[in-house]
């Protein structure tokens, strides 16, 4: 009977035997064999997670309690409730089941109903919310037991106390229906909770005003309409709209009805506002239709230059002034009467410059009125000519003014002026009275107005001299030499003065004289300042006079050029002397005199022109004297033979000296020793010196002295290098003995 199937079989076999199980043992005496089992209670309800204790009692056939029995307890659905061997039943899940107590092949049953856990509380989220009409909100519920644990699987019922304001479905989805408040309640297990819901209307997102460009006539009206829309573009009817005019002086609007009334011509922004949202249109107000325009005064008589104020009165068909009316004024002949200025209903009329009759017209809308202006000229009695200054410099300009007066001394304006100069060679004048000065002198400028002339006398002065410049500013002449100086005279405007009067002078006539035309004549050795004066301004020149040239020297007197190697030029320097010494800056002319292997430029730079060996004599000439230098051109490679020709070794004893020289031959075997430079270098300057030094550079034919400076017996090698050809190097051995 350990299995549930065995228990079930026992249950069926004993089913017919289990009757009268609820009687108590009232018979005394020893008990007989087990006949029935009684379970108490025979049925019970237990909540999920809660317990219920059952007891079992065995009885014999006479109803006596059979002591000492051990009962086996079991549940036929363990997933709904479990039972211990002590008869304690624990609810697991909601449902119905049976528990059995068995002993000695007998069984008894008790019915058990497992109920849900009792609900301790329910929470609705959110507890407060505001939604708009036609929108939804999902509420959520949380069911807990009495211990605060969340219960799942509970059946929750939702309800609204005002479904016409806010309805709720079985899942807690709230829908806004109308503006107002509603309480949404969630109920489970006898417990409930609620959420307070406020339903508001859909806000206005935009407003559209019609018509978009309203037009209204002064004193008349036009109706505006405002339509409100939500964010989806749907019309929101019944919303309150308030109206306002930005410029009430032009147009007013009924704040509730939106009726616009024209006040005066112009434009005004009309604004509609609903729930903080605005839209606006610009209303254009037109003046009332004009019926007549009357100008006053109707007739005016004026002199040229006088003015007259004309006023226009604009009326409508009822004879009432048209508010805000604008009148445009015009003249039939602006040469007789013109509009100098105007306002909306008046104009300032200027008479002239011509005489005659002109009609002034004032137009407003399709209507116009006229006024007659009769203009007569005022005779000119005198003309006054004014000049900014009476004295002017040649080349300057100034503008004169002419003013006409009548016999009463009143200024007459607008009269044409004719200008004339008494001497056009001195100054001219144009039609605007601008005087152009040409040369010094006095001139009278006339201005004629209506046959009456006035004048002003001007004195034209020459332009002052600003500077005198002598060219050249400095020069050097030899005694007896001459030089033409040039002068440049400029006036204060910076212009060169043509044919100026210039006076020439010298500060040292014994050194240099100057003629009236600026020719300088050198008289004696020294320095003289030559001056040129014009208009009180002076320019100067410094003339240095040197003695006659006695000699011209050229350095170096001898030099070489390698036509086939870089650096194939040589610079010669001239020095010019007089009996008094060196003459700085003396002019020298260079020229090659002979050789044909080199050229010389104006500064003494000699350039080889032939690849063959040769020489050229270069001459510098100054003051009839000449000096020259020789330039040797080497066009071929050379060979250096150090030591006395034919000797390849020298010897010294003690601290004695010996001399030697080299021979240089060109590629053709020609001896060019007199023209080639070689460098003698000691291989051990502590043993042997060359010309008492470390080395010596001389022409190949020039002997050098070798001096022993110690008694060292070891041989010393002397290297000889030709500087005119890098490859022409040779050496001899110089042995220094004891």
Secondary structure as GFF3:
##gff-version 3
##sequence-region A 1 738
A	DSSP	alpha_helix	4	14	.	.	.	ID=ss1
A	DSSP	beta_strand	36	40	.	.	.	ID=ss2
A	DSSP	beta_strand	43	47	.	.	.	ID=ss3
A	DSSP	beta_strand	51	53	.	.	.	ID=ss4
A	DSSP	beta_strand	55	59	.	.	.	ID=ss5
A	DSSP	beta_strand	72	75	.	.	.	ID=ss6
A	DSSP	beta_strand	81	83	.	.	.	ID=ss7
A	DSSP	beta_strand	88	91	.	.	.	ID=ss8
A	DSSP	beta_strand	95	103	.	.	.	ID=ss9
A	DSSP	beta_strand	106	115	.	.	.	ID=ss10
A	DSSP	beta_strand	119	125	.	.	.	ID=ss11
A	DSSP	beta_strand	128	132	.	.	.	ID=ss12
A	DSSP	beta_strand	136	138	.	.	.	ID=ss13
A	DSSP	beta_strand	140	145	.	.	.	ID=ss14
A	DSSP	beta_strand	157	160	.	.	.	ID=ss15
A	DSSP	beta_strand	166	168	.	.	.	ID=ss16
A	DSSP	beta_strand	173	176	.	.	.	ID=ss17
A	DSSP	beta_strand	180	188	.	.	.	ID=ss18
A	DSSP	beta_strand	191	200	.	.	.	ID=ss19
A	DSSP	beta_strand	206	210	.	.	.	ID=ss20
A	DSSP	beta_strand	215	217	.	.	.	ID=ss21
A	DSSP	beta_strand	221	223	.	.	.	ID=ss22
A	DSSP	beta_strand	225	229	.	.	.	ID=ss23
A	DSSP	beta_strand	242	245	.	.	.	ID=ss24
A	DSSP	beta_strand	251	253	.	.	.	ID=ss25
A	DSSP	beta_strand	259	262	.	.	.	ID=ss26
A	DSSP	beta_strand	266	274	.	.	.	ID=ss27
A	DSSP	beta_strand	277	286	.	.	.	ID=ss28
A	DSSP	beta_strand	292	296	.	.	.	ID=ss29
A	DSSP	beta_strand	299	303	.	.	.	ID=ss30
A	DSSP	beta_strand	307	315	.	.	.	ID=ss31
A	DSSP	beta_strand	328	331	.	.	.	ID=ss32
A	DSSP	beta_strand	337	342	.	.	.	ID=ss33
A	DSSP	beta_strand	346	351	.	.	.	ID=ss34
A	DSSP	beta_strand	356	364	.	.	.	ID=ss35
A	DSSP	beta_strand	367	376	.	.	.	ID=ss36
A	DSSP	beta_strand	382	386	.	.	.	ID=ss37
A	DSSP	beta_strand	391	393	.	.	.	ID=ss38
A	DSSP	beta_strand	397	399	.	.	.	ID=ss39
A	DSSP	beta_strand	401	405	.	.	.	ID=ss40
A	DSSP	beta_strand	411	412	.	.	.	ID=ss41
A	DSSP	beta_strand	418	421	.	.	.	ID=ss42
A	DSSP	beta_strand	427	429	.	.	.	ID=ss43
A	DSSP	beta_strand	434	437	.	.	.	ID=ss44
A	DSSP	beta_strand	441	449	.	.	.	ID=ss45
A	DSSP	beta_strand	452	461	.	.	.	ID=ss46
A	DSSP	beta_strand	465	471	.	.	.	ID=ss47
A	DSSP	beta_strand	474	478	.	.	.	ID=ss48
A	DSSP	beta_strand	482	484	.	.	.	ID=ss49
A	DSSP	beta_strand	486	491	.	.	.	ID=ss50
A	DSSP	beta_strand	503	506	.	.	.	ID=ss51
A	DSSP	beta_strand	512	514	.	.	.	ID=ss52
A	DSSP	beta_strand	519	522	.	.	.	ID=ss53
A	DSSP	beta_strand	526	534	.	.	.	ID=ss54
A	DSSP	beta_strand	537	546	.	.	.	ID=ss55
A	DSSP	beta_strand	549	555	.	.	.	ID=ss56
A	DSSP	beta_strand	558	562	.	.	.	ID=ss57
A	DSSP	beta_strand	569	571	.	.	.	ID=ss58
A	DSSP	beta_strand	573	578	.	.	.	ID=ss59
A	DSSP	beta_strand	581	582	.	.	.	ID=ss60
A	DSSP	beta_strand	589	594	.	.	.	ID=ss61
A	DSSP	beta_strand	598	600	.	.	.	ID=ss62
A	DSSP	beta_strand	605	608	.	.	.	ID=ss63
A	DSSP	beta_strand	614	622	.	.	.	ID=ss64
A	DSSP	beta_strand	625	634	.	.	.	ID=ss65
A	DSSP	beta_strand	638	641	.	.	.	ID=ss66
A	DSSP	beta_strand	649	653	.	.	.	ID=ss67
A	DSSP	beta_strand	657	660	.	.	.	ID=ss68
A	DSSP	beta_strand	663	666	.	.	.	ID=ss69
A	DSSP	beta_strand	677	682	.	.	.	ID=ss70
A	DSSP	beta_strand	688	690	.	.	.	ID=ss71
A	DSSP	beta_strand	695	699	.	.	.	ID=ss72
A	DSSP	beta_strand	704	708	.	.	.	ID=ss73
A	DSSP	beta_strand	715	722	.	.	.	ID=ss74
A	DSSP	beta_strand	729	737	.	.	.	ID=ss75
###
